[in-house]
Amino acid sequence: MKDFLRKLITPLVHYPEEITIVGVEKNRQLVLEIHVAPEDMGRVIGKGGKRANAIRSIMKAKAATEGRRVMVEIVD
């Protein structure tokens, strides 16, 4: 799941080497925390949060095919 999320985010940012994804298991749900460079934060979130919502939707669909639950958080 982390690799798939990294593939989604990498083309969006200017500094792909600063992408860090931390996975934490909480209440039978995988929580993926995305850390990017401060300059790239707006690129990942998008205008009005549309890109962030799209990323979350794609990850939920991917997790559903594997029978899992996932939540994506974008952290400063």
C-alpha positions in Angstrom: 0.0 0.0 0.0 2.9 2.4 0.8 4.5 1.8 -2.6 1.2 2.4 -4.4 0.7 5.7 -2.5 4.3 6.7 -3.3 3.6 6.1 -7.0 0.5 8.3 -6.8 2.3 11.2 -5.0 5.7 11.3 -6.7 4.6 13.0 -10.0 2.9 15.7 -8.0 5.9 17.1 -6.1 9.1 18.9 -6.9 11.1 17.1 -4.2 10.3 13.4 -4.4 13.2 12.5 -2.3 11.6 14.1 0.7 8.4 12.0 0.6 8.0 9.9 3.7 5.1 7.6 4.3 4.5 6.1 7.7 2.1 3.3 8.2 0.4 2.8 11.6 -2.2 0.1 12.4 -5.1 1.6 14.5 -8.4 -0.3 15.2 -8.0 -2.8 12.4 -7.4 0.1 10.0 -4.1 1.1 8.3 -3.4 4.8 8.7 -0.9 6.1 6.2 0.7 9.4 7.1 2.3 11.4 4.2 5.1 13.8 5.0 6.4 16.0 2.1 8.5 19.1 1.8 6.7 22.3 2.9 6.9 23.7 -0.7 5.0 20.6 -2.0 2.2 20.6 0.6 -0.1 22.6 -1.6 0.6 20.4 -4.6 -0.4 17.3 -2.7 -3.5 18.8 -1.1 -4.7 20.7 -4.2 -7.2 23.5 -4.6 -9.9 23.1 -2.1 -8.5 19.7 -1.0 -9.7 18.1 -4.2 -6.4 16.3 -4.9 -6.2 15.0 -1.3 -9.7 13.7 -1.6 -8.9 12.0 -4.9 -5.9 10.3 -3.4 -8.0 9.1 -0.4 -10.6 7.8 -2.8 -8.1 5.9 -4.9 -6.4 4.4 -1.8 -9.8 3.3 -0.3 -10.7 1.6 -3.6 -7.2 -0.2 -3.7 -7.6 -1.3 0.0 -11.1 -2.6 -0.7 -9.8 -4.9 -3.4 -7.4 -6.3 -0.8 -10.1 -6.6 1.9 -8.5 -3.9 4.1 -9.4 -0.5 5.4 -7.1 2.4 4.9 -7.0 6.1 5.9 -4.6 8.7 4.4 -3.5 11.7 6.4 -1.3 14.5 5.0 0.9 15.7 7.9 2.9 19.0 8.1 
